[in-house]
Amino acid sequence: MDPVGFLADLEQIPQTLRDLSNSLWEGDPWASVRERSQVLITGMGSSAYAARTASGWLRAAGVTVADEIASLTPGFPGGNDSAAILVSATGGSVETLDRRSRLHADTLTVALTNTADSELAAQCDCVVPMLAGREVGGVACRTYRHTLALLLGLGRPLGEMAEQCRRAAELSNDLLSDRSWLDDVDEVLADAPATFWVAPANRIGSAMQSALMVREGPRRLAVGCETGDWSHVDVYLTASTDYRCVFFTGSQWDAQAAEWLERRGSRVVSVGRDRLGVSGELHIALDAEPLTAVLVETLIGELLAQRWWERHPVVVN
């Protein structure tokens, strides 16, 4: 794992999203899955975050789908009218390989992977390539986006998802081209004992993935939370800690959280179309509908994590 390589990976996001957009116009990667009446999506880490985010959108679109972390036992068994999408960028996640072995033999198994010659690809009935390119920094960043975009394509017209990817590429390029906003975010959060990342349920992966980037690169304490649930689980910390958060706006429950953040004097970086409305908040405007935003907004945490990682390299024994 390498912070310089990680930055190179992030800077390629616009181009790989454009490439993915083009591929979605060329054919349906989910043709065989659509023939089954039940779908399981499973993986670990970033893959599980993408599955959790996508599954809500898919159920709303009428797809009968369950998302499970691959280590769950016993879990959904599958069967002759079921498909299991097993997600692993490297195709070598031991938990996901084990999950494959615990499915009923009649289950259609699909490897969603960035590594065509991986063990997972070899063990599954078919393969859907992520098309994210090799991540030289060793951190799942482009693969997370591509996983999410591809999974979302199971529940909506592929042309629509192609356009979402194209728009996400443009907005990502904007954030990368002018990084003056990063200095301001760094100033607010750099000396925080921990950072907290909050996102609506339909974009929950943005909070979880962002927090993971801060833990995985610079190895700093970071926690992700869903906006509505925040008032039930994280609000308590605002009374006893130097609470600083990045808040992805757009939930109907934003105001409920904002009231407590204001009352407790917490420091807030908001990201989205609208401000949260907390005194002294730093706002990063991101004019995007939810399906586009979820492919873009993790770049805030990724670039921040990369900067902290490069500033203070971590030696791991």
C-alpha positions in Angstrom: 0.0 0.0 0.0 1.4 3.4 -1.1 0.0 7.0 -0.7 1.6 8.1 -4.0 0.1 5.2 -5.9 -3.2 5.9 -4.2 -3.2 9.5 -5.5 -2.5 8.2 -9.0 -5.4 5.8 -8.6 -7.7 8.7 -7.6 -6.6 10.9 -10.5 -7.7 8.2 -12.9 -11.3 8.1 -11.6 -12.7 10.4 -14.3 -11.3 8.3 -17.2 -12.2 4.9 -15.8 -15.8 6.1 -15.2 -16.0 7.3 -18.8 -14.8 3.9 -19.9 -17.4 2.2 -17.7 -20.0 4.5 -19.2 -19.1 3.5 -22.7 -19.2 -0.2 -21.8 -22.7 0.0 -20.3 -23.9 1.2 -23.7 -22.5 -1.9 -25.4 -24.2 -4.8 -23.6 -26.0 -6.1 -20.5 -23.7 -7.7 -18.0 -26.6 -8.9 -15.9 -28.6 -10.8 -18.6 -28.3 -14.2 -16.9 -29.1 -12.8 -13.5 -32.3 -11.2 -14.7 -33.6 -14.7 -15.5 -33.6 -15.6 -11.7 -36.3 -14.4 -9.3 -34.1 -13.9 -6.3 -30.6 -12.3 -6.0 -28.0 -12.3 -3.2 -25.2 -9.7 -3.3 -22.3 -10.5 -0.9 -18.8 -9.4 -0.2 -16.6 -7.8 2.5 -15.4 -4.3 3.2 -15.9 -1.9 0.4 -17.7 -4.6 -1.5 -20.2 -5.0 1.3 -20.7 -1.2 1.5 -21.5 -1.1 -2.2 -23.9 -4.0 -1.9 -25.7 -2.4 1.1 -26.1 0.9 -0.8 -27.2 -0.7 -4.1 -29.7 -3.2 -2.6 -32.1 -0.5 -1.4 -32.2 1.1 -4.8 -32.7 -2.4 -6.4 -35.6 -3.3 -4.1 -37.3 0.0 -4.9 -37.0 -0.9 -8.6 -38.7 -4.3 -8.0 -35.7 -6.6 -7.7 -36.0 -9.2 -5.0 -32.5 -8.9 -3.5 -30.7 -9.4 -0.2 -27.3 -8.1 0.7 -25.2 -10.0 3.2 -21.7 -9.6 4.4 -19.9 -12.7 3.1 -18.8 -13.9 6.6 -22.5 -14.3 7.7 -23.4 -17.9 8.7 -25.6 -19.5 7.7 -26.9 -16.8 5.4 -29.1 -17.0 2.3 -28.8 -20.6 0.8 -29.6 -19.9 -2.8 -31.3 -22.4 -5.0 -32.4 -23.1 -8.6 -34.2 -19.8 -9.0 -31.6 -17.7 -7.3 -28.5 -15.8 -8.4 -25.6 -14.9 -6.1 -23.4 -11.9 -7.0 -20.1 -12.5 -5.2 -18.1 -9.2 -5.1 -14.3 -9.1 -4.6 -12.1 -6.7 -6.5 -9.1 -9.0 -6.2 -11.2 -12.2 -6.5 -9.3 -13.6 -3.5 -11.3 -12.6 -0.4 -11.3 -15.7 1.7 -14.7 -15.0 3.2 -16.3 -14.5 -0.2 -14.7 -17.7 -1.5 -16.1 -19.5 1.5 -19.5 -17.9 0.9 -19.4 -19.3 -2.6 -18.9 -22.8 -1.2 -21.9 -22.5 1.1 -24.4 -21.8 -1.7 -26.8 -24.5 -3.1 -25.4 -26.2 -6.1 -28.2 -24.9 -8.4 -27.5 -21.3 -7.6 -26.3 -19.1 -10.5 -23.0 -17.7 -9.2 -21.6 -14.5 -10.6 -18.2 -13.1 -9.8 -18.1 -9.3 -9.8 -14.4 -8.8 -9.8 -11.6 -6.6 -11.2 -9.4 -9.7 -11.6 -10.5 -11.9 -14.4 -8.0 -14.7 -13.7 -8.8 -14.8 -9.9 -9.9 -17.9 -7.9 -13.3 -16.4 -7.5 -13.8 -15.9 -11.2 -12.7 -19.6 -11.8 -15.2 -20.9 -9.2 -18.3 -18.9 -10.5 -20.6 -19.7 -13.4 -19.9 -16.3 -15.0 -17.9 -13.1 -14.5 -18.8 -9.5 -14.6 -15.6 -7.4 -14.9 -15.4 -4.2 -12.9 -13.3 -2.5 -15.6 -11.6 -0.3 -13.0 -8.0 -0.9 -14.0 -5.2 -1.9 -11.6 -5.2 0.1 -8.4 -1.5 0.6 -7.9 -1.9 2.2 -4.4 -3.4 -1.0 -3.0 -6.6 0.7 -1.8 -10.1 -0.1 -3.3 -11.3 3.3 -4.6 -12.1 3.0 -8.3 -13.3 -0.6 -7.8 -15.8 0.6 -5.1 -17.4 3.1 -7.6 -17.5 0.6 -10.4 -19.0 -2.1 -8.2 -21.7 0.3 -7.1 -22.4 1.6 -10.6 -22.7 -2.0 -12.0 -24.9 -3.2 -9.2 -27.2 -0.2 -9.6 -27.5 -1.1 -13.3 -29.3 -4.3 -12.3 -32.3 -2.3 -11.4 -32.5 0.5 -14.0 -31.9 1.1 -17.7 -28.2 0.6 -18.5 -28.3 3.8 -20.6 -29.4 5.7 -17.5 -26.5 4.3 -15.5 -24.1 5.1 -18.3 -25.2 8.7 -18.1 -24.8 8.7 -14.3 -21.2 7.5 -14.8 -20.5 10.1 -17.4 -21.8 12.9 -15.1 -19.9 11.4 -12.1 -16.7 11.5 -14.2 -17.3 15.2 -14.9 -17.9 16.1 -11.3 -14.9 14.1 -10.1 -12.8 15.9 -12.6 -14.0 19.2 -11.2 -13.0 18.2 -7.6 -9.6 16.9 -8.8 -8.9 20.0 -11.0 -9.3 22.6 -8.3 -8.4 21.2 -4.9 -8.5 24.5 -3.0 -11.5 23.0 -1.0 -9.2 20.3 0.3 -7.1 22.9 2.2 -10.2 24.1 4.0 -11.3 20.6 4.9 -7.9 19.7 6.1 -7.8 22.8 8.4 -11.1 21.8 10.0 -10.3 18.1 10.5 -6.5 17.7 10.7 -6.2 17.8 14.4 -9.4 16.0 15.3 -9.0 13.0 17.5 -11.5 11.2 15.2 -13.6 12.0 12.2 -17.2 11.1 11.7 -18.8 10.6 8.3 -22.6 10.8 8.0 -24.7 10.0 4.9 -28.4 9.2 4.0 -29.5 5.6 3.9 -29.6 5.5 0.1 -26.0 6.7 0.0 -24.8 4.9 3.2 -21.7 3.6 1.4 -20.4 7.2 1.1 -20.1 7.4 4.9 -18.8 3.9 5.4 -16.3 4.0 2.5 -15.0 7.4 3.5 -14.4 6.3 7.1 -12.6 3.2 5.8 -10.3 5.3 3.6 -9.2 7.3 6.7 -8.6 4.1 8.7 -6.9 2.2 5.8 -4.5 4.9 4.6 -3.3 7.2 7.4 -4.6 4.7 10.0 -6.7 7.3 11.9 -9.9 6.8 13.9 -12.9 7.3 11.7 -16.5 6.2 12.0 -19.4 6.1 9.4 -23.1 6.5 10.3 -26.5 6.8 8.6 -28.2 10.2 8.9 -31.5 9.0 10.6 -29.7 6.6 12.8 -27.2 9.3 13.9 -29.7 10.6 16.4 -29.9 7.2 18.0 -26.2 6.2 18.1 -23.7 9.0 17.5 -25.5 12.0 19.0 -24.2 11.0 22.4 -20.6 11.6 21.4 -21.3 15.3 20.7 -21.7 15.9 24.4 -18.4 14.5 25.5 -15.9 14.6 22.6 -14.5 17.1 20.1 -16.9 16.0 17.5 -16.1 16.8 13.9 -17.9 15.3 11.0 -18.3 15.3 7.2 -22.0 15.4 6.5 -23.3 14.3 3.1 -26.6 16.2 2.9 -29.9 15.2 1.3 -31.7 13.1 3.9 -35.1 14.0 5.2 -33.5 13.6 8.7 -30.8 16.3 8.1 -32.5 18.9 10.3 -32.8 16.5 13.2 -29.1 16.0 13.3 -28.3 19.6 12.6 -30.3 20.7 15.7 -28.0 18.6 17.9 -24.8 19.5 16.1 -25.7 23.2 16.5 -26.6 22.8 20.2 -23.3 21.1 21.0 -21.1 23.4 18.9 -19.8 20.6 16.7 -17.6 21.4 13.7 -19.2 20.3 10.4 -18.1 20.0 6.8 -21.2 19.6 4.7 -21.2 18.1 1.1 -24.1 18.3 -1.3 -26.5 20.6 -3.0 -27.7 22.1 0.3 -26.0 23.3 3.5 -26.8 21.6 6.7 -27.4 25.0 8.5 -25.0 24.6 11.4 -23.0 27.7 12.6 -19.6 27.8 11.1 -20.0 24.9 8.8 -17.7 24.5 5.8 -19.8 23.7 2.7 -18.6 21.9 -0.4 -21.2 22.3 -3.1 -21.9 19.2 -5.1 -24.8 19.7 -7.5 -25.7 16.0 -8.2 -28.7 13.8 -7.8 -28.3 10.9 -5.4 -27.3 8.3 -8.0 -24.6 10.5 -9.3 -23.5 11.8 -5.9 -22.9 8.3 -4.6 -20.3 7.8 -7.3 -18.5 11.1 -6.6 -18.7 12.2 -3.0 -16.3 9.6 -1.5 -13.5 11.6 -3.3 -13.7 14.1 -0.4 -12.6 11.5 2.1 -10.2 9.7 -0.3 -8.2 12.9 -1.1 -8.2 13.9 2.6 -7.0 10.5 3.6 -4.3 10.5 0.9 -3.0 13.8 2.1 -2.8 12.7 5.7 -1.2 9.4 4.7 1.5 11.1 2.7 2.1 13.8 5.4 2.5 11.1 8.1 3.5 7.8 6.5 2.6 4.8 8.6 5.0 1.9 8.9 3.1 -1.3 9.6 5.0 -4.4 10.8 
